Amino acid sequence: MKPKLFFNANRLRRLLILVYAAGALIAWQLINIQVVSHKKYMEAAEQNRTQTIYQTAPRGRIFTADNIVIAGNLPSFSLYYIPRNRGVTREYAENLSSDIAQYLPFSKEDISKKINVALKSGKDALLGENVSPPKMFAVSEIRMYYPELYIVEETKRYYPFGSFASHLLGYVGTIDNKFWNTRNVKKDYRLNSKIGKNGIEQRYEGDLKGRDGELILEVDSVGRAKRRIRDNKWRAGSDIYTTLNFSVQQTAQTALNRSLSGKGAVVVLNPKNGAVLALASSPDFDPNIFVPYSDEETPHSQRTEIAEYNLAVQGMYPPASPFKIITAIAAAQTGRLNIEEEINCTGKIHMSGREFKDWKAHGEHIDFMKGMAESCDVYFYNLGTKTGAAHIERIERLFRLGRRTGIDLPFEKSGNIFGPSKRARSKTYWFGGDTLNLSIGQGELLVTPIQMAVFAAALASKGKIWKPYYIERIVSSGGKTTFEAEPYLISQVDLKDGVYDLIWQSLKNVVDNGTGRVAKIKDIDVYGKTGSAQNPHGDDHGWFIAYAAKNGGSPDLALAVLVAHGKGGAGAAAPIAREIIKSYYGIE
């Protein structure tokens, strides 16, 4: 009997197939490692001896029209810990944490925690950012004892003139969850990145930010940086040139802060194109409080109690006597204005059983020029009644009161139009007393300071209503102009021949001989109108709108000044306008 073989031919064939398959698999893995995935594994090996450190790009600067930097950057430093591959004792780590804590405003426990995380993960740790130069120079002295420390030079935002144009500039702060979650920013931002939070800083974040750099360092076994393998240098953000006139803005802001109430707004425009020469809102704030060095103390209350509300575009007030210009235009357009007709102002008028008062009794012989110069309410009560509320409302709408100006700022208010057609749409009655209130800019009328500045500019340009703008151009870090403003004419208000000339003459008389005398300036033609807006909650608000020209030329600037609770335009607002106009023309 033949012995039974353990392997037969079929089993041997299957075994050989398995051997060949295993060999092929091994061969494929060798090819994959050495050829197909060579780059991948080389990068992995490279990462075992390299560390990547990010370097924040300098933010683009913001300039005035006369090339003064109003938002720039200062040097700051970040301190990194690059973990050793071996030989770090607990005592060594504790000593390192203690020594760093002596110089930086962070607790020993916080620093120790970051170092321990770095040691476990093998990745660098950011121990401190936005550190001032003096503090970082002190830290650099201990680097000889701790070679794992690495200092990166960066920048921080700085506003050299403090609260200068703060409501227009805005401020920057650390990125928040809302921004991180709602925008596709993870490619260009990190969790500790700084972003614009308001004003120009927020609106033009994409231009100002720039591109961050990357430092790829080769490190030795003790974490010491031996050399830079690759330095992907940052690219600075684009510079933004505004239309602001430095002297005019500074004068407006200073004068407003020193006013009777210290609360209000100023808007100054170029009536030839709508460029914003100044935009001030008070109370203001210093945007530097949001970007202190980490070793500086800034009380939290300073950052949470700032006056972000921009009265220049959001504050709504009755226009008061400057609205008498609208009434006068409506009367002239309809042929109901006789400039020589006189009235006797007793200081009050009666209608429908109600008494409507003037701010004083102006006496006899009050004609149009005198009525405008002395801001006689009784004169305009009569003129408004003769003209009719519907015609006044029509002119009011032509000059775009009750509509946003379109300036590129958030939360601009539209104010509130007032007239019989609006009442009709809401199915309520219009009374004779409403016409009297409308005639002098009271009642339900509400306007913003920027609307009144646009109105003043329209008078100065004889009907041109420009969209206000405050960015002149944007220039990349390479010097290329990526944006240049193009003034936009919204509309043209054409009036009958001679009407604008008559209004100009009356407003010049207000400054030369009337309530606006304080704004009179030698060798400068100033046209203006004062106003006191009634306020049921306290002192009246003071208005002054004006435009000015030199030596009989065409107007160079138009403005609106509002002093909230200023009691009157002649005493509170007109002096501010005078200082602004003098500043524009370089008059000491």
Secondary structure as GFF3:
##gff-version 3
##sequence-region A 1 588
A	DSSP	alpha_helix	9	31	.	.	.	ID=ss1
A	DSSP	pi_helix	32	36	.	.	.	ID=ss2
A	DSSP	alpha_helix	38	47	.	.	.	ID=ss3
A	DSSP	beta_strand	50	55	.	.	.	ID=ss4
A	DSSP	beta_strand	62	63	.	.	.	ID=ss5
A	DSSP	beta_strand	69	81	.	.	.	ID=ss6
A	DSSP	alpha_helix	90	101	.	.	.	ID=ss7
A	DSSP	alpha_helix	108	121	.	.	.	ID=ss8
A	DSSP	beta_strand	125	131	.	.	.	ID=ss9
A	DSSP	alpha_helix	133	140	.	.	.	ID=ss10
A	DSSP	beta_strand	149	158	.	.	.	ID=ss11
A	DSSP	alpha_helix	166	169	.	.	.	ID=ss12
A	DSSP	beta_strand	172	174	.	.	.	ID=ss13
A	DSSP	alpha_helix	177	182	.	.	.	ID=ss14
A	DSSP	beta_strand	194	196	.	.	.	ID=ss15
A	DSSP	alpha_helix	199	203	.	.	.	ID=ss16
A	DSSP	alpha_helix	205	208	.	.	.	ID=ss17
A	DSSP	beta_strand	213	219	.	.	.	ID=ss18
A	DSSP	beta_strand	225	232	.	.	.	ID=ss19
A	DSSP	beta_strand	239	242	.	.	.	ID=ss20
A	DSSP	alpha_helix	246	257	.	.	.	ID=ss21
A	DSSP	beta_strand	264	269	.	.	.	ID=ss22
A	DSSP	beta_strand	276	282	.	.	.	ID=ss23
A	DSSP	three_ten_helix	287	290	.	.	.	ID=ss24
A	DSSP	alpha_helix	300	304	.	.	.	ID=ss25
A	DSSP	alpha_helix	311	314	.	.	.	ID=ss26
A	DSSP	three_ten_helix	321	323	.	.	.	ID=ss27
A	DSSP	alpha_helix	324	333	.	.	.	ID=ss28
A	DSSP	beta_strand	343	345	.	.	.	ID=ss29
A	DSSP	beta_strand	348	351	.	.	.	ID=ss30
A	DSSP	beta_strand	354	357	.	.	.	ID=ss31
A	DSSP	beta_strand	363	366	.	.	.	ID=ss32
A	DSSP	alpha_helix	368	373	.	.	.	ID=ss33
A	DSSP	alpha_helix	377	387	.	.	.	ID=ss34
A	DSSP	alpha_helix	389	398	.	.	.	ID=ss35
A	DSSP	alpha_helix	420	425	.	.	.	ID=ss36
A	DSSP	alpha_helix	432	439	.	.	.	ID=ss37
A	DSSP	alpha_helix	449	460	.	.	.	ID=ss38
A	DSSP	beta_strand	464	466	.	.	.	ID=ss39
A	DSSP	beta_strand	471	475	.	.	.	ID=ss40
A	DSSP	beta_strand	481	484	.	.	.	ID=ss41
A	DSSP	beta_strand	489	492	.	.	.	ID=ss42
A	DSSP	alpha_helix	499	513	.	.	.	ID=ss43
A	DSSP	three_ten_helix	517	519	.	.	.	ID=ss44
A	DSSP	beta_strand	524	533	.	.	.	ID=ss45
A	DSSP	beta_strand	541	550	.	.	.	ID=ss46
A	DSSP	beta_strand	557	563	.	.	.	ID=ss47
A	DSSP	pi_helix	569	573	.	.	.	ID=ss48
A	DSSP	alpha_helix	574	584	.	.	.	ID=ss49
###
